Amino acid sequence: MQAPQHLEELAAEIRACRLCAARFAATETHHEPRPVVWFAPQARVLIAGQAPGARVHASGKPFTDPSGDRLRAWTGLSEAEFYDLNRVAIVPMAFCFPGYDAKGADLPPPPICAATWRARVMAGLPRLRLVLAVGGAAMRWHLAPGPVSAHVGNWRALAARGTFPLPHPSWRNTGWLKRNPWFEAELVPELQAAVRAALEDE
């Protein structure tokens, strides 16, 4: 029982984190930190995302937006399965919404968040069987530096090692998906099979 208790304490620490309060106050959104924490030690699949968006900041629940709808479709998971803490951990590279810049664009995840928390969270997830590295920041941490398209193009080799590299499911990547039909034709079916296998591997 020590691992679950330890992870519950860590989750409470993260929820109380205010490291970026001054940073967020200086953004165009002038918002307060609201860490969105969604993991448990029994999880078999890790969704390593970027950072919560404005809708997730409001809801306090990860991927409660159109990006989440697309990601759930890619994984083949129902909403109930996706949010089952005993099966899926959702750990972004930053737990809080980073805010918008002066042009209304999403700011990147503050590196201090991953540097402070990520290794500790990963150490508390011993049953992981599969990692979904969603977006460039997650790929840099879980894989290596390099362009997102290069990692996604190398998905077969990376998936064989237990990590699926995925472009962010944002509407901004709809054009990329149209230019690369192999993603949904080839990668997505393999992803769905791997997710199902990881969840059923007891």
C-alpha positions as CSV (number, residue, x, y, z in Angstrom):
1,M,0.0,0.0,0.0
2,Q,3.0,2.4,0.2
3,A,3.1,3.2,-3.5
4,P,-0.6,4.2,-3.7
5,Q,-0.3,6.3,-0.5
6,H,2.9,7.9,-1.8
7,L,1.3,8.8,-5.1
8,E,-1.8,10.2,-3.4
9,E,0.5,12.5,-1.4
10,L,2.4,13.5,-4.5
11,A,-0.9,14.3,-6.3
12,A,-1.9,16.5,-3.3
13,E,1.5,18.3,-3.6
14,I,1.0,18.9,-7.3
15,R,-2.6,20.3,-6.8
16,A,-1.2,22.8,-4.3
17,C,1.7,23.9,-6.6
18,R,1.9,27.6,-7.2
19,L,5.4,27.8,-8.8
20,C,4.1,29.5,-11.9
21,A,1.6,31.9,-10.3
22,A,3.6,35.0,-11.3
23,R,4.2,33.6,-14.8
24,F,0.5,33.0,-15.4
25,A,-0.5,36.4,-13.9
26,A,1.7,38.0,-16.6
27,T,-0.1,36.3,-19.5
28,E,-3.0,37.7,-21.5
29,T,-5.3,35.5,-19.5
30,H,-4.1,36.6,-16.1
31,H,-5.2,33.3,-14.6
32,E,-4.4,31.5,-11.4
33,P,-2.7,28.1,-11.3
34,R,-5.0,25.1,-11.4
35,P,-3.1,21.9,-11.7
36,V,-5.1,19.1,-13.4
37,V,-3.9,15.8,-11.8
38,W,-5.1,12.5,-13.3
39,F,-3.1,9.4,-12.4
40,A,-3.1,6.3,-10.1
41,P,-0.5,3.6,-9.5
42,Q,-2.6,0.9,-11.2
43,A,-2.6,2.6,-14.6
44,R,-1.5,0.6,-17.6
45,V,-1.5,3.2,-20.3
46,L,0.1,6.7,-20.0
47,I,-1.1,9.6,-22.1
48,A,1.7,12.1,-22.0
49,G,0.2,15.3,-23.3
50,Q,1.4,18.9,-23.6
51,A,-0.6,21.1,-21.1
52,P,-4.2,21.7,-20.3
53,G,-6.1,24.2,-22.5
54,A,-8.5,26.8,-21.4
55,R,-11.5,24.4,-21.4
56,V,-9.6,21.9,-19.2
57,H,-8.5,24.7,-16.9
58,A,-12.2,25.5,-16.4
59,S,-13.4,21.9,-16.0
60,G,-10.5,20.5,-14.0
61,K,-10.6,17.3,-16.0
62,P,-8.1,16.5,-18.8
63,F,-9.1,16.5,-22.5
64,T,-12.6,17.8,-22.0
65,D,-12.5,19.5,-25.4
66,P,-12.5,18.6,-29.1
67,S,-8.9,17.5,-28.9
68,G,-10.0,15.0,-26.3
69,D,-12.8,13.7,-28.6
70,R,-10.2,13.2,-31.4
71,L,-7.7,11.5,-29.1
72,R,-10.4,9.1,-27.7
73,A,-11.3,8.2,-31.3
74,W,-7.7,7.5,-32.1
75,T,-7.3,5.2,-29.0
76,G,-10.6,3.5,-29.5
77,L,-11.4,4.1,-25.8
78,S,-14.9,4.9,-24.6
79,E,-15.2,8.0,-22.4
80,A,-15.6,5.7,-19.3
81,E,-12.4,3.8,-20.2
82,F,-10.4,6.9,-21.0
83,Y,-11.2,8.4,-17.6
84,D,-10.7,5.2,-15.6
85,L,-7.8,6.1,-13.3
86,N,-7.0,2.4,-12.7
87,R,-6.4,2.0,-16.4
88,V,-5.2,5.2,-17.9
89,A,-2.9,7.9,-16.5
90,I,-3.0,11.4,-18.1
91,V,0.1,13.2,-17.3
92,P,0.9,16.3,-19.3
93,M,4.3,18.0,-19.5
94,A,2.7,20.9,-17.5
95,F,-0.2,20.4,-15.2
96,C,-1.6,23.9,-15.5
97,F,-3.0,25.9,-18.4
98,P,0.0,28.0,-19.6
99,G,-2.2,30.8,-20.9
100,Y,-2.2,32.8,-24.1
101,D,0.2,35.2,-25.6
102,A,-0.7,38.7,-26.9
103,K,-1.8,37.2,-30.2
104,G,-4.1,34.6,-28.5
105,A,-1.9,31.7,-29.2
106,D,-1.3,28.9,-26.6
107,L,1.9,29.4,-24.6
108,P,4.2,26.4,-24.3
109,P,4.3,24.2,-21.2
110,P,6.7,25.9,-18.6
111,P,9.7,23.6,-18.4
112,I,9.8,24.0,-14.6
113,C,6.7,21.9,-14.2
114,A,8.2,18.7,-15.8
115,A,11.5,19.4,-14.1
116,T,9.9,19.6,-10.7
117,W,7.3,16.8,-10.9
118,R,7.6,14.4,-13.9
119,A,10.3,12.0,-12.7
120,R,8.5,11.6,-9.4
121,V,5.1,10.9,-11.0
122,M,6.7,8.4,-13.5
123,A,8.4,6.5,-10.6
124,G,4.9,6.0,-9.0
125,L,3.4,4.3,-12.1
126,P,5.1,0.9,-12.1
127,R,2.5,-1.0,-14.1
128,L,2.6,1.1,-17.3
129,R,2.7,-1.0,-20.4
130,L,2.2,1.7,-23.1
131,V,3.1,5.4,-23.5
132,L,1.3,7.7,-25.9
133,A,3.6,10.7,-26.4
134,V,1.3,13.4,-27.7
135,G,3.0,16.5,-29.2
136,G,6.5,17.8,-29.3
137,A,7.1,18.5,-25.7
138,A,6.1,15.0,-24.6
139,M,8.2,13.5,-27.4
140,R,11.3,15.4,-26.3
141,W,10.9,14.0,-22.8
142,H,9.9,10.4,-23.6
143,L,11.8,9.9,-26.8
144,A,14.4,12.5,-28.0
145,P,14.7,15.9,-29.5
146,G,13.5,16.1,-33.1
147,P,10.6,17.2,-35.3
148,V,7.2,15.8,-34.5
149,S,6.7,14.6,-38.0
150,A,10.0,12.7,-37.9
151,H,9.0,10.9,-34.7
152,V,5.5,10.1,-36.0
153,G,7.0,8.9,-39.2
154,N,9.1,6.5,-37.2
155,W,6.2,5.2,-35.3
156,R,6.6,1.5,-36.0
157,A,10.1,1.3,-34.5
158,L,9.0,3.4,-31.5
159,A,5.8,1.5,-30.9
160,A,7.8,-1.7,-30.8
161,R,9.6,-0.2,-27.8
162,G,6.3,0.7,-26.1
163,T,5.8,4.3,-27.1
164,F,3.4,5.7,-29.8
165,P,4.3,9.2,-31.0
166,L,1.2,11.1,-31.8
167,P,0.7,14.6,-33.2
168,H,-1.4,16.8,-30.9
169,P,-5.1,16.1,-31.7
170,S,-5.8,19.8,-31.9
171,W,-7.9,21.1,-34.9
172,R,-4.7,22.9,-35.9
173,N,-3.3,19.6,-37.1
174,T,-6.2,18.8,-39.3
175,G,-4.3,19.8,-42.4
176,W,-1.4,17.6,-41.4
177,L,-3.7,14.6,-41.0
178,K,-5.2,15.3,-44.4
179,R,-1.7,15.4,-46.0
180,N,-0.7,12.2,-44.2
181,P,-3.6,9.7,-44.6
182,W,-1.4,6.8,-43.6
183,F,-1.7,8.1,-40.0
184,E,-5.4,7.1,-39.6
185,A,-5.2,4.2,-42.1
186,E,-2.1,2.5,-40.6
187,L,-1.0,4.0,-37.3
188,V,-4.5,4.4,-35.6
189,P,-5.5,0.7,-36.0
190,E,-2.2,-0.4,-34.5
191,L,-2.6,2.1,-31.7
192,Q,-6.0,0.9,-30.8
193,A,-4.8,-2.7,-30.8
194,A,-1.9,-1.8,-28.6
195,V,-4.0,0.2,-26.1
196,R,-6.5,-2.7,-25.8
197,A,-3.6,-5.2,-25.3
198,A,-2.0,-3.1,-22.6
199,L,-5.3,-2.8,-20.7
200,E,-6.0,-6.5,-20.9
201,D,-2.5,-7.6,-20.0
202,E,-2.9,-8.6,-16.4
